[in-house]
Amino acid sequence: MPRMPESVLLGEKAKVAVRFRIPPDGKLPEKPTIESARGSEKLPKASVASIEPRSPFRPLPKEFKGPHLEMRFISLYNLPVSEATP
Protein backbone atom coordinates (compact mmCIF):
# COMPACT_ATOMS: atom_id res chain seq x y z
CA MET A 1 0.00 0.00 0.00
CA PRO A 2 1.47 3.36 -0.95
CA ARG A 3 2.21 5.76 1.83
CA MET A 4 -0.13 8.73 2.15
CA PRO A 5 1.76 12.01 1.61
CA GLU A 6 2.22 13.92 4.86
CA SER A 7 0.50 17.00 3.42
CA VAL A 8 -2.76 15.03 3.29
CA LEU A 9 -2.36 13.89 6.88
CA LEU A 10 -1.97 17.58 7.77
CA GLY A 11 -5.26 18.44 6.06
CA GLU A 12 -4.38 19.31 2.46
CA LYS A 13 -7.44 19.16 0.23
CA ALA A 14 -6.96 17.80 -3.27
CA LYS A 15 -8.58 15.95 -6.15
CA VAL A 16 -6.76 13.79 -8.69
CA ALA A 17 -8.32 12.03 -11.70
CA VAL A 18 -6.36 9.15 -13.23
CA ARG A 19 -7.29 7.37 -16.47
CA PHE A 20 -6.18 3.89 -17.49
CA ARG A 21 -7.20 1.04 -19.78
CA ILE A 22 -7.73 -2.57 -18.88
CA PRO A 23 -7.39 -4.93 -21.87
CA PRO A 24 -9.21 -8.28 -22.01
CA ASP A 25 -6.29 -10.10 -20.33
CA GLY A 26 -6.41 -7.70 -17.32
CA LYS A 27 -2.77 -6.55 -17.60
CA LEU A 28 -2.09 -2.81 -17.70
CA PRO A 29 -0.39 -2.17 -21.05
CA GLU A 30 0.76 1.32 -20.06
CA LYS A 31 1.18 3.53 -17.04
CA PRO A 32 -2.03 5.25 -15.87
CA THR A 33 -2.17 8.90 -16.94
CA ILE A 34 -3.10 11.92 -14.87
CA GLU A 35 -6.22 13.47 -16.35
CA SER A 36 -6.43 16.33 -13.85
CA ALA A 37 -4.86 17.23 -10.54
CA ARG A 38 -5.57 19.84 -7.90
CA GLY A 39 -3.16 19.89 -4.96
CA SER A 40 0.53 19.27 -4.35
CA GLU A 41 2.66 17.47 -6.94
CA LYS A 42 3.09 14.37 -4.75
CA LEU A 43 -0.61 13.50 -4.88
CA PRO A 44 -0.81 12.46 -8.56
CA LYS A 45 2.07 10.05 -7.95
CA ALA A 46 0.29 8.65 -4.89
CA SER A 47 -2.91 8.17 -6.89
CA VAL A 48 -1.11 6.28 -9.67
CA ALA A 49 0.77 4.24 -7.05
CA SER A 50 -2.58 3.10 -5.65
CA ILE A 51 -3.54 1.57 -9.03
CA GLU A 52 -0.37 0.02 -10.49
CA PRO A 53 0.24 -2.64 -7.81
CA ARG A 54 -3.25 -4.05 -8.42
CA SER A 55 -2.34 -5.10 -11.97
CA PRO A 56 -3.00 -7.58 -13.37
CA PHE A 57 -6.72 -7.23 -12.84
CA ARG A 58 -9.05 -10.15 -13.43
CA PRO A 59 -9.48 -10.88 -17.13
CA LEU A 60 -12.55 -9.27 -18.65
CA PRO A 61 -15.53 -11.58 -19.28
CA LYS A 62 -15.51 -13.44 -22.61
CA GLU A 63 -18.74 -11.61 -23.48
CA PHE A 64 -16.86 -8.29 -23.46
CA LYS A 65 -16.28 -7.43 -27.12
CA GLY A 66 -14.34 -4.15 -26.91
CA PRO A 67 -10.56 -3.70 -27.22
CA HIS A 68 -10.30 -2.48 -23.61
CA LEU A 69 -12.21 -1.11 -20.65
CA GLU A 70 -11.50 2.61 -20.11
CA MET A 71 -11.40 3.54 -16.41
CA ARG A 72 -11.25 6.83 -14.53
CA PHE A 73 -10.19 6.71 -10.88
CA ILE A 74 -10.78 9.83 -8.80
CA SER A 75 -8.86 10.28 -5.55
CA LEU A 76 -10.33 12.74 -3.08
CA TYR A 77 -8.03 13.91 -0.34
CA ASN A 78 -9.91 15.50 2.59
CA LEU A 79 -12.82 16.37 0.29
CA PRO A 80 -16.44 15.19 0.38
CA VAL A 81 -17.66 12.56 -2.10
CA SER A 82 -19.77 15.24 -3.78
CA GLU A 83 -16.48 16.58 -5.25
CA ALA A 84 -15.97 13.36 -7.23
CA THR A 85 -17.55 14.62 -10.44
CA PRO A 86 -14.85 15.06 -13.12
C-alpha positions in Angstrom: 0.0 0.0 0.0 1.5 3.4 -0.9 2.2 5.8 1.8 -0.1 8.7 2.2 1.8 12.0 1.6 2.2 13.9 4.9 0.5 17.0 3.4 -2.8 15.0 3.3 -2.4 13.9 6.9 -2.0 17.6 7.8 -5.3 18.4 6.1 -4.4 19.3 2.5 -7.4 19.2 0.2 -7.0 17.8 -3.3 -8.6 15.9 -6.2 -6.8 13.8 -8.7 -8.3 12.0 -11.7 -6.4 9.2 -13.2 -7.3 7.4 -16.5 -6.2 3.9 -17.5 -7.2 1.0 -19.8 -7.7 -2.6 -18.9 -7.4 -4.9 -21.9 -9.2 -8.3 -22.0 -6.3 -10.1 -20.3 -6.4 -7.7 -17.3 -2.8 -6.6 -17.6 -2.1 -2.8 -17.7 -0.4 -2.2 -21.1 0.8 1.3 -20.1 1.2 3.5 -17.0 -2.0 5.2 -15.9 -2.2 8.9 -16.9 -3.1 11.9 -14.9 -6.2 13.5 -16.3 -6.4 16.3 -13.9 -4.9 17.2 -10.5 -5.6 19.8 -7.9 -3.2 19.9 -5.0 0.5 19.3 -4.4 2.7 17.5 -6.9 3.1 14.4 -4.7 -0.6 13.5 -4.9 -0.8 12.5 -8.6 2.1 10.0 -8.0 0.3 8.7 -4.9 -2.9 8.2 -6.9 -1.1 6.3 -9.7 0.8 4.2 -7.1 -2.6 3.1 -5.7 -3.5 1.6 -9.0 -0.4 0.0 -10.5 0.2 -2.6 -7.8 -3.2 -4.1 -8.4 -2.3 -5.1 -12.0 -3.0 -7.6 -13.4 -6.7 -7.2 -12.8 -9.0 -10.2 -13.4 -9.5 -10.9 -17.1 -12.6 -9.3 -18.6 -15.5 -11.6 -19.3 -15.5 -13.4 -22.6 -18.7 -11.6 -23.5 -16.9 -8.3 -23.5 -16.3 -7.4 -27.1 -14.3 -4.2 -26.9 -10.6 -3.7 -27.2 -10.3 -2.5 -23.6 -12.2 -1.1 -20.6 -11.5 2.6 -20.1 -11.4 3.5 -16.4 -11.3 6.8 -14.5 -10.2 6.7 -10.9 -10.8 9.8 -8.8 -8.9 10.3 -5.6 -10.3 12.7 -3.1 -8.0 13.9 -0.3 -9.9 15.5 2.6 -12.8 16.4 0.3 -16.4 15.2 0.4 -17.7 12.6 -2.1 -19.8 15.2 -3.8 -16.5 16.6 -5.2 -16.0 13.4 -7.2 -17.5 14.6 -10.4 -14.8 15.1 -13.1 
